[in-house]
Structure formats: structure tokens, C-alpha cells
Amino acid sequence: MSEISSEANTSSFVSSGEMKSFPFSSLITKMNGGNYEMWAMQVKRTLIAHDKEHLILEPEPVQKIGKYGTWFKDNSLVMVWIVGTLSQDIANEVLYKESAKDMWDSLAATYSQARNETRIMQLHHDIHQMRQDGRPLHTYYSSLKSMFERLNSYFPACKCEQQKSYRDMLMVGVFLSGLDSVYESAKNQMLTSPSIPPIDEAYSRLSRIPIPAATVPDTTSAMLATRGRDCEGSSRADKGKPLMR
């Protein structure tokens, strides 16, 4: 049997009327195997918003009453939604699963790195090695914060205020230490203040600091000056040569 594209599968599962409310099409980046954690988080939040997260978390109910009364329809609909967020190759891997939960579990078993200690160690290393290196402040800030969010996604939600405070302090410490020297004065002020601000506030303060534009060498003037010296040198050399008759 030939493999069917995810777009074709979408139309075969639900009617065109239902597809008008297709919730994932413009919200979620297609899962390509390397972005599973971000994809799973987005899918789960969208399902919660549509009161359908039970379809990926619970097996098929024996008694289909209450919110399970439309289980068959809801299950097919969520299967379509999931397939629509997968790259072509990955969609074909789960196309013939019997339920949305089977799809979800299969994708998690194949692509989840939730227990991948190597990945966690790599993220720790990358975070502590990150530097601004001349990039715009907002680019450096968003890149670093995104990496911290990915690292935190590997751990259970933190309910201890002391532990959360430590994580926040570590985040802002790494952020400040990686700044370019142009922010040195502001960085030292924050680090020596009675209370170090959280990373969002630290970024907000730094973004309001006027940074002078980098001095760009005047290459045109330099080229003209060089050409002038070359011409002058050639003129002197020509003066010492006998005239050709």
C-alpha cells in the first residue's frame, strides 16, 4: 500500500467543515525528530485548550459516557491533528496506529530524550559556554533563555521556592557573565547591588542603555589615500628616468 501524505490523511479523517477549526496548522512547527520536546509541549498545551488531552493520556474507555461519549470521533480528530504536525517521514511511521494515544506513545518512545543524560550534560555545557560575541542583546538573551527552558523541561516542575530561586539566580548569573564589554559597567552595578534582578528585569535594564554605533572604517578614503601615495611614488620614480626619444 502506498504511503499517504499528511495533508491527504487530514482530509480523509474529518470533514471540510471540521477542518476550518483545525487548531494546530499555524501554531506548531512540524516535528522532524530533532525538536520532539518543543513539539510535544505545544501539542499537549493545545489539546488541553480544546479539552482533549485525555485522548493521548488515557486508553480507550470501556464505557463511553460523559466526555467519553464521542470518543471515536474525538480520537480520529486528534489523530488528524497529530499527523498534521509531523514531517512526512515521521507521519508515515504512525499513520496506521489505532488511537491517538498509540501515536503519542510511539512518538515518545522513539524521539523523546527525557531520560537522556548526555543531552542534559550537553545543554549544561552549551549554556555555560554561551557568550554574546557581538550579537544584538535581544538575540543573545532569547537564545540563552530558550536553552534554559529546554534544560528545565527535562526536570519535574519545581515547587520549592528555594530551588526556584537558585535556578533564577543561576540564569541571570550566566546571562550577565556572557555580556560584551560594552555592558561591563551596568553588569557590575547589578552584581554588586543588594539584590540581583531576575533575568527578565536585567535584560530590560540593559536594553535601555544607549550603545554607540560601532566605528566603521572609511574604506573609500583609505583606498583613495593609498592610490594617491602610489601615484606620488610613481611620479618621483618617473622624474629620474631619461626621456624616451
N, C-alpha and C positions, 0 to 999 in steps of 0.2 A: 504494500500500500504506500502510495507516495505521501511524503510529508507535506503538511499544510502550513501555510504562513500564519502567523499570529493574527494578522488582520482578517484573514478568511475565517479563522476559528471564531473570532469575535462575532461575526455576523451569523454564524451557524448556531451559536448558543442562545442569543437573545434577539428579540425583535428590534426593528429600527427605532421604535418608539422608546424602548428602554435605553438604547444606546445614546439618546440625547442627554441622558443624565449620567453617562459614563464618567465616574469620578476620578480616574487615575490618568487619563490621557494627557493632560497638560500639567500634572503635578509631580509626577515621579519619573526620574531618569531610568531608562531601561536597565535591568540588571544584566551585567555582562560577565559575571563570575568574579570580578575583582572588586566589586562595590557592594557585596552582599549586605554588610551591616547597615549601611546607609539606606539601601533599598528596603530591607526588612523593617526598619524603623518607620519609614514613610508609609509603607503598606499597612502596617499594624495601626498606625495613628488614623489613617483614612478609614479603615474598617471600623475602628471604634467610633469615629464620627458618624458612620452610617449604621451603627448598632448591629454589625455583622462579624465582630471579631470572634464570636463563639464558633464560627464555621471553620476557622483554622486552628482552634484550640481544643475543641471537643469532638469526639467521634460521633457518627450518625446516631441520633437518639432513637430509642426503641419506640417510645410514644411521641408522636409528632403533634403536640398540643401547645397552646400558648405561642411563644415566639418561635417554636419549632414547627408550627402548623404549616408553614410554607417552606419547609427545609429543602425540598427537592429543587424548587425554583431558586431559592436564595443560594443554595450550594452551586448550581450551574452558573448563576450570575457572578459569584465571587471567583469561580474558576476562570471565567472570561476575563474578569478584571485582572487576575494574576497573570494570565497568559499575555495580556496586552501590555504588561510592564516588563516582559522578558525579551532578551535578544532572540533572534531567530533560532540559533542553535540550542539555546537553553530551553526555549519554548517547546521544541520538538522532544526534549528529554522527558517532559512531564505531561505531554499532550493527552495521553491515554490513561491518566490516573482517574480513579473513580470518584474522588472527592477533593474539595479544596484543601482539607486537612492533609490528605495524602500528598498533594502537590507541595504544600508548605513544609511538611516533614522531610520530603525528599530533597527539596532545595536546601533546607537547613543542614541535613546530613552531608550533602555534597559540598556546599560552599561556605558554611559558617566557620568562622575561625574563633568562636567563643572560648575555646579551650586551647588556643594556640599560644603557648608561652613565648615562642620565638617571635611572633608578631608583636606581642606586648613589649618584649625587650627591645625590638627594633623601634617601636614608637617612642619608648623612653629615650633611646639613643638619639633619634632624629629631633625630638623636642629640645633636648639639652644642647644639641649642636646648632640649632637654628639661630641665624643672625639676620639682621635687616639687610645688610650688604648693599646699601644704596637704593633699595626698593622703596616705593611710596609707603608711608606709615600704615595706611589702611590695608595694603596688600600683606605686609608683614604681620599685622595684628590678626587679620582674618585667617591667614594660613596657620598661625600658631594656635589660635583658639580652636580651629577646626581639628587640629591634631589632638589637642587636649580632650575635645568632645569624643573623638574616636577612642582614645585611651579609656576614658571614663565609661564608655559603652560596654567595655569588657567586664566591668565590675558591677555588683548589685547597687541599687540606689542607696545613696549614703543618707542615713537618718541621724547619725551622730554629729552634733554641731561642731565638736572639737575637730573631728576628722574632716568635715567640710571646710572649716576654717583653714586647716593645714593645706588642703588642696588649693584653695583660693590664693593663699599666700605663696605657694609654690608657683602657681600660674603667673602671678604678677611679677614674681622674682625673676623667672626665666624671661618674661617679656621685657622687663627693664634692662636686664643684663645683656640682651642681644641688640639693643638700640645702637644706631650710629652715633658717632661722637658729637654730632650737631645737637643732640638732646642731652649731652652729659650734665649740664647744669641743672636742668629740670629733673633728670633722673636722680641726681644726688639729693636734691631737695626732698623728693618723695621718700627716698630710702632712709633719710635722717629725720623725717617727720615723726611725731609721736605715734601716729597710726598710718601704716602704708595703705593707700587706697586699693580697692579691688581693681581687677584688670580693666573693666569697662570704664571706670572713672579715670584710671590712669591714661587710657587711650584718649578719652575725651579731653583731658587737660593738655596732653601733648599735641593733639590735633589743632588746638587753638594757638599754638606757638607759631609766629610768623618765621618761616625758614627762607633765607635769601636764596635766590636762584643761583645755581652753580655757575661759576665764571666759565664761559665758553671761549676758547682761544680764537682769535680773529685770524683764521687761516688765509683769508684773501689778502689781508695786509702783509702777513708774513711772506706769502708767496711773491707778492709784488716787490717787497724789500729784497728778497733773495735774488729775484730776477734783475733788480737794479744793480745789486752788487756784482752779479755776474757780467752784466753789460759794461759796468765801470772797469772791471778787471780786464775784459776783452779789449776795451778801448786803450788801456795803458799798454797792453801787450802789442797792440797794432802800431802804436807810436814808435816802437823800437824796431819795427820791420822795415826793410827797404821797399820803396815803391816799385811795383811791377811795371815795366815799360813794354 
